Amino acid sequence: MSAINATTDSFQSDVLDADKPVIVDFWAEWCGPCRMVAPILDEIATEYSGKIKVVKVNVDDHPQLAMDYQVTGIPLLGIFQGGKMVKQLVGARPKAAIVSELTEFLG
């Protein structure tokens, strides 16, 4: 299972209405660190498939979503639970650091 690409139209159903925590990767094609994080998120999506959902939002294609969630730097991983962003991780990090930040949502 890999990350789902969300659009402005699908964000409500993909993220806000999800029945489990969702990691939203706000990224862009031209962003080097974003490309480093992408395979890590695919691994997390596979390893924790029943516990957490991974969704990607291309900020160039969907600037309104980036504005709505005040995304000023990418990559930004927004953790959504119950329809709200409850945590943000900005910048590329190794897998262990990302998983460590997500521990409370993976239990």
Residue pairs with C-beta under 8 A, 6 or more apart in sequence:
1 45
1 46
1 49
2 42
2 45
2 46
2 54
3 25
3 38
3 41
3 42
3 45
3 54
3 55
3 56
4 14
4 53
4 54
4 55
4 56
5 55
5 56
5 57
5 58
6 14
6 15
6 24
6 55
6 56
6 57
6 62
6 65
7 61
7 62
8 62
8 64
8 65
11 57
11 62
11 65
14 22
14 53
14 55
15 22
15 24
15 55
15 80
16 80
16 83
17 83
18 53
18 80
20 50
20 51
20 52
20 53
21 51
21 52
21 53
21 79
21 80
21 81
21 102
21 105
22 52
22 53
22 54
22 55
22 79
22 80
22 81
23 41
23 44
23 52
23 53
23 54
23 55
23 77
23 78
23 79
23 80
23 102
24 55
24 56
24 57
24 69
24 77
24 78
24 79
24 80
24 85
25 34
25 37
25 38
25 41
25 54
25 55
25 56
25 57
25 75
25 76
25 77
26 57
26 59
26 65
26 66
26 69
26 71
26 74
26 75
26 76
26 77
26 78
27 34
27 37
27 38
27 56
27 57
27 58
27 59
27 74
27 75
28 34
28 58
28 59
28 60
28 74
29 58
29 60
30 60
31 74
31 75
33 74
33 75
33 91
33 92
34 74
34 75
34 92
36 92
37 75
37 77
37 92
37 93
37 98
38 56
40 94
40 95
40 98
41 54
41 56
41 77
41 98
42 54
43 95
44 52
44 54
44 95
44 98
44 99
44 102
45 52
45 53
45 54
48 106
51 105
51 106
51 107
52 102
52 105
52 106
57 65
57 66
59 65
59 66
59 71
59 74
65 71
69 78
69 85
71 78
73 90
73 91
75 90
75 91
75 92
76 88
76 89
76 90
77 88
77 89
77 90
77 98
78 85
78 87
78 88
79 85
79 86
79 87
79 88
79 89
79 102
79 105
80 86
81 105
87 101
89 98
89 101
93 101
99 106
